[in-house]
Amino acid sequence: MIIETHSYPRAAVIGNPSDGFFGKTIAFVFSNFIARVQLYETPELEIKPQRLDITHFNSIEELVDDINFAGYYGGMRLLKATIKIFFEYCLLNNIKLPKKNFTIRYDSNIPLRLGLAGSSAIITAGMKALKEFYEVDIPAPVLANLVLSVETVELGISAGLQDRVAQAFETPVFMDFDKDIMDAQGYGNYKIIDPKKFPPLYIAYRKNLSEGTEVVHNNLRARFEIGDPKVLQAVLRWGQLTVEFCEAMEKGNYQTMHDLMDENFNLRNKTVRISKGNLEMVELARSVGASAKFTGSGGAIIGTYDNEKTYQKLKALMVRNNIDVIKPNIVTQ
C-alpha cells in the first residue's frame, strides 16, 4: 500500500513577521502549488532523492541556477530530520512503533525561498505520511510544533510557528502567540477564520529574489533578544494590526484591511532592510491601487484589489516586469 500525503504553501495576510516573537498573525494555505510525499513499506528504510537533491550538472551556470532556485540544500535533509523528530516524539510519549521500514519520496512545485513556506510544506507532508504509516495521532497544534522543531532544533533554521500552524490546520487561522499562553500550553491560541470574509487577494512573486527565511529571522532574532526598541515596538504593532484586521473582516471593511496590509509592510520597511527588487514589487502593485506586503520573508507579496479591472491592470504590469501573479485558491476545512 502506498501512502500519499500533501501540504500547501502558506501566505501571511497580516502580522508577519511577529509570529516568532510572541506576536499575532493571520495566515492561510493555498492549493495553486503543492508538496507531495509518498511512503510505502520496504525491507530497508530509504529516502529517495528528487530534483532538489541533484549533484550532477551540465554546466556551472546550471549549478548556480539550481542554487538560486533551491538554495544549498535539497529536500532529503528535511525528510531525514522529519523522521528523526517523529521518532523522538514517539519515544518521549511512550508510543511504541512497530518494527517495519519504508521508502519515502517527495515532490514539490512550490517556488522555494520566496517566503511561501515550501520547506515546511515538505516536512508537514512527511509528518502526515509517518503518522498514517505508524497509525500515530498527533493533534494539529502539536504537529505544528514538531514541524517547527525539525527546522529550528534539528536543522538550525530560524523560523516561526505561523507557517506550520496554517499547514497543520489547512484552513485560515488567527494565531495568538502571547508568551504567557505559549508557556502555559506549549502552543498559541488558534482560531479558525471564515475565508469568505477576506477581501479579494492576489499573490505575486519573483523567483530571482530568493533569499531564505533565515536571512530575515536571524537578524530580527538577534535584535529582539537584545531588546532593540525599534523591533519590540514593531512586533507589538504587527500584533495590533492583526487584531484590527480581524475587526475589519467582521465589518466587511475592505478599505481598512487594504490600509492595514500596507501599514504592515511600511513598518517592516522601517525595521529591516528590504532589497531593491522586493521593494519594487510592492511599489508596482501599489501604483495600480492594490495593497501590498510580504507573504513571508520576501520574494513574494500579497495584497488586496478592489475589482477585476484593477487585478488585470496589476497582472499586466507585473508580467511586463517578469513577476508572476495568481489569485490564491484558499484551502478550507
C-alpha positions in Angstrom: 0.0 0.0 0.0 1.3 3.4 -1.0 0.5 6.3 1.4 0.3 9.7 -0.3 0.1 12.9 1.7 0.4 16.5 0.7 0.8 20.1 2.1 0.5 23.5 0.6 2.3 26.9 0.5 1.4 29.5 3.1 0.7 33.2 2.8 0.6 35.5 5.8 -2.2 38.0 5.4 -1.3 40.3 8.3 1.0 40.4 11.3 4.2 38.9 10.0 7.0 38.7 11.0 5.8 38.8 14.6 5.0 35.1 14.8 8.4 34.1 16.1 8.4 36.9 18.7 5.2 36.2 20.6 3.1 38.3 18.2 -0.2 37.7 16.3 -0.8 36.8 12.7 -3.4 35.6 10.2 -2.4 33.1 7.5 -3.8 30.6 5.1 -2.6 27.9 2.8 -3.5 27.8 -0.9 -3.6 25.0 -3.5 -2.1 26.7 -6.5 1.1 24.8 -5.6 1.6 21.5 -3.7 4.2 19.4 -1.9 3.6 15.6 -2.0 5.1 12.7 -0.1 4.8 9.0 -1.0 5.6 6.4 1.6 5.4 2.6 1.3 6.7 -0.4 3.3 10.0 -1.9 2.2 12.7 -4.2 3.8 15.1 -1.2 4.4 14.5 2.4 5.2 15.3 4.6 2.2 14.8 8.2 1.3 14.6 8.7 -2.5 16.4 11.8 -3.9 14.5 14.2 -6.1 15.1 17.2 -8.3 16.2 19.4 -5.3 18.9 16.8 -4.4 20.7 16.5 -7.7 24.5 16.7 -7.6 25.3 16.4 -11.3 25.1 19.5 -13.5 25.6 20.2 -17.2 27.4 23.4 -16.6 28.5 25.8 -13.9 25.6 28.1 -14.9 23.1 25.2 -14.3 24.6 24.7 -10.8 24.2 28.4 -10.0 20.6 28.4 -11.3 19.9 25.4 -9.1 21.3 27.2 -6.0 19.3 30.3 -6.8 16.1 28.1 -7.0 16.6 25.8 -4.1 19.5 27.1 -2.0 22.4 24.9 -1.0 20.3 22.1 0.4 17.6 19.9 -1.1 14.7 18.0 0.4 16.5 14.9 1.7 17.8 16.6 4.8 14.2 17.9 5.5 12.9 14.3 5.4 15.8 12.9 7.4 15.2 15.4 10.1 11.4 14.9 10.0 11.9 11.1 10.6 14.2 11.8 13.5 11.9 14.3 15.2 8.9 12.0 14.7 10.8 9.0 16.2 11.9 11.1 19.2 8.3 12.4 19.7 7.0 8.8 19.9 9.8 7.8 22.2 9.1 10.7 24.5 5.4 9.9 24.6 5.8 6.2 25.1 4.4 5.4 21.7 5.8 2.0 20.6 6.4 1.9 16.9 6.1 -1.5 15.0 9.3 -2.9 13.6 8.8 -2.0 9.9 10.7 0.0 7.4 9.7 2.2 4.5 10.8 4.1 1.4 9.8 7.7 1.3 10.0 10.2 -1.6 8.8 13.8 -2.1 7.9 16.1 -4.9 7.1 19.8 -4.8 6.3 22.5 -7.2 6.2 25.3 -4.6 8.5 28.1 -5.5 11.3 27.9 -2.9 13.0 30.6 -0.8 10.2 33.1 -1.6 8.5 33.3 1.8 5.8 30.7 0.8 6.9 28.0 3.3 7.9 25.5 0.7 10.3 23.7 3.1 7.9 23.3 5.9 5.3 22.0 3.4 7.6 19.1 2.6 8.2 18.5 6.3 4.4 18.7 7.1 3.6 16.2 4.3 6.3 13.9 5.6 4.9 14.1 9.1 1.5 13.3 7.8 2.8 10.2 6.0 4.7 8.9 9.1 1.5 9.4 11.2 -0.5 7.4 8.8 2.1 4.7 8.3 2.6 4.1 12.0 -1.0 5.0 13.0 0.0 7.7 15.4 -2.4 10.5 16.2 -0.8 14.0 16.6 -3.2 17.0 17.2 -2.7 19.9 14.8 -1.2 22.3 17.3 1.4 19.7 18.4 2.0 18.8 14.7 2.9 22.4 14.0 5.3 22.4 16.9 7.0 19.3 15.7 7.4 20.6 12.1 8.9 23.8 13.5 11.4 21.8 15.7 12.5 20.0 12.6 13.8 23.3 11.2 14.8 25.2 14.3 16.1 22.5 16.6 17.3 19.8 14.2 18.5 21.9 11.2 19.2 25.3 12.9 17.0 27.3 10.7 15.4 30.4 12.3 11.7 30.4 11.8 8.3 31.0 13.5 5.2 28.9 14.1 2.9 30.7 11.7 3.7 28.6 8.5 3.4 25.3 10.3 0.1 26.2 12.1 -1.5 27.1 8.8 -0.2 24.0 7.2 -1.2 21.7 10.1 -4.8 23.1 10.2 -5.2 23.6 6.4 -7.6 26.4 6.8 -7.2 30.2 7.5 -6.2 30.7 11.1 -5.9 33.7 13.5 -2.9 32.9 15.7 -2.0 34.5 19.1 1.5 33.6 20.3 1.3 35.5 23.5 4.3 34.4 25.7 2.1 33.5 28.7 -0.2 31.4 26.5 2.8 29.7 24.9 4.4 29.0 28.3 1.2 27.6 29.7 0.1 25.2 27.0 3.1 24.8 24.7 1.5 26.5 21.7 -0.6 29.6 20.9 -4.3 30.2 20.8 -5.6 29.4 17.3 -8.9 30.5 15.9 -10.4 29.3 12.6 -11.3 32.2 10.2 -14.0 32.3 7.6 -12.2 32.9 4.3 -15.4 34.4 2.8 -14.7 37.4 4.9 -11.3 38.1 3.2 -11.2 40.8 0.6 -10.1 39.8 -2.9 -6.5 38.8 -2.7 -3.6 38.3 -5.1 -0.1 36.9 -4.7 2.8 37.9 -6.8 6.3 36.6 -6.8 9.7 37.0 -8.5 11.7 33.8 -8.5 15.1 35.6 -8.8 14.5 37.3 -5.4 15.0 34.1 -3.4 16.7 34.9 -0.1 15.6 32.4 2.5 13.7 33.0 5.7 16.9 32.7 7.9 18.3 35.9 6.5 15.4 37.9 7.9 14.7 35.9 11.0 18.3 35.7 12.2 18.7 39.5 12.1 15.3 40.1 13.8 16.0 37.4 16.4 19.3 39.0 17.5 17.8 42.4 17.7 14.7 41.1 19.6 16.8 39.3 22.1 18.9 42.3 23.0 15.7 44.4 23.4 16.1 46.7 20.3 13.3 49.2 21.0 12.6 49.5 17.2 12.0 45.8 16.9 10.0 45.5 20.1 7.7 48.3 19.0 7.3 46.8 15.6 6.3 43.4 16.9 3.8 45.0 19.2 2.3 47.0 16.3 2.2 44.0 14.0 0.1 42.2 16.6 -2.2 45.1 16.9 -2.6 45.2 13.1 -3.8 41.6 13.2 -6.5 42.4 15.8 -7.6 45.4 13.8 -7.7 43.4 10.6 -10.0 40.8 12.3 -12.3 43.6 13.4 -12.4 44.9 9.8 -13.1 41.5 8.5 -16.2 41.2 10.7 -17.4 44.6 9.5 -16.6 43.8 5.9 -14.5 47.0 5.7 -12.2 46.3 2.8 -10.6 49.7 2.7 -9.4 49.3 6.3 -8.0 45.8 5.5 -6.2 47.4 2.5 -4.7 50.1 4.7 -3.6 47.7 7.4 -1.8 45.5 4.9 0.1 48.5 3.6 1.0 49.6 7.1 2.3 46.1 7.8 4.8 46.4 5.0 5.6 50.1 5.7 6.6 49.2 9.3 8.6 46.3 8.1 10.5 48.6 5.7 11.4 50.9 8.6 12.5 48.0 10.8 14.6 45.8 8.5 16.5 46.2 5.2 14.3 45.5 2.2 16.1 44.6 -1.1 15.6 46.8 -4.2 13.8 44.0 -6.1 11.4 43.3 -3.3 10.6 47.0 -2.8 10.0 47.4 -6.5 7.3 44.6 -6.4 5.5 46.4 -3.6 5.7 49.8 -5.4 4.5 48.3 -8.7 1.4 46.8 -7.0 0.6 50.0 -5.2 0.9 52.0 -8.4 -2.3 50.4 -9.7 -4.2 50.8 -6.5 -3.6 47.4 -4.9 -2.2 47.0 -1.4 1.0 45.0 -0.9 3.0 43.3 1.8 5.2 40.3 2.1 3.6 36.8 2.2 6.6 35.8 4.4 10.3 36.6 4.4 10.5 38.2 1.0 10.3 37.3 -2.7 6.5 37.1 -2.8 3.9 39.7 -1.9 0.2 39.5 -1.1 -2.4 42.3 -1.2 -5.9 43.3 -1.9 -7.5 44.8 -5.0 -10.9 46.5 -5.4 -12.2 44.9 -8.6 -11.3 42.7 -11.6 -10.2 45.7 -13.6 -7.6 46.6 -11.0 -6.5 42.9 -10.9 -6.0 42.8 -14.7 -4.0 46.1 -14.6 -1.9 44.6 -11.8 -1.3 41.4 -13.7 -0.3 43.2 -16.9 2.1 45.5 -15.1 3.7 42.6 -13.2 4.1 40.4 -16.3 5.9 43.3 -18.0 8.4 43.2 -15.1 8.8 39.4 -15.1 6.7 38.9 -12.0 4.1 36.1 -11.7 0.7 36.9 -10.3 -2.0 34.5 -9.1 -5.3 34.5 -7.3 -4.8 32.1 -4.4 -7.1 29.1 -4.1 -7.5 29.3 -0.4 -7.8 25.8 1.3 -10.5 25.5 3.9 -11.8 22.7 6.1 
